[in-house]
Amino acid sequence: MPMSAHRIKFVPTRRYTKRTTRDHRRDDVMKMVYSRPGFGMRIAEHLGLSYQVVSAWKRVPAHHVMTLAPMLELSPEQIRPDVFGTNKKRRKANADNVDQ
């Protein structure tokens, strides 16, 4: 048999056919951060982290909320209601996270 008869057939998968973004996994605060040009880089510099670390966040880590709240012009409750919100807001946020 000729060598060409043994070729493996390439079957396109979603990875090759459609480009995906991480926005569907980010919470609203991180979507807002990345809607502002250069803001992710400013956050990384402010915290002394690399841009890659900040860009991988799905939501702001709890230990960075108090530092970033003035920079984002949001209250800690708005950034992470599951950690800093009232008990009712925490239960709702935890219930939303369980559904995902």
Residue, then its C-alpha position, 0 to 999 in steps of 0.5 A: m500500500p502506498m504511504s498516503a493510504h495510511r494517513i490519519k483523518f483530521v476531524p476538526t473539534r471545537r478547539y479548532t473551529k471556534r475561538t472561545t473566550r474566558d468571559h463566560r466563566r468570569d463574574d461581573v466584576m472581572k468582566m467590568v475590569y476587562s472591559r476597560p483597556g489596560f485596567g487588568m495591567r494596572i491591577a497587576e502592577h498595583l498588587g505586585l503580581s504578573y498580568q497573567v495571574v490577574s487575567a486568570w482570575k474568575r473573580v477577585p480573590a477575597h484577600h485582594v478585595m479590600t486593596l482593590a475596592p477603592m481602585l475599582e470604585l466599588s464596595p467590598e460587598q459589590i465585589r464579593p457578596d459571598v464573602f463580605g455581603t450580608n447573610k442573605k446575600r451570601r446564601k444567594a451567592n453560594a446558591d448561585n455558585v452551586d448551580q454552575 
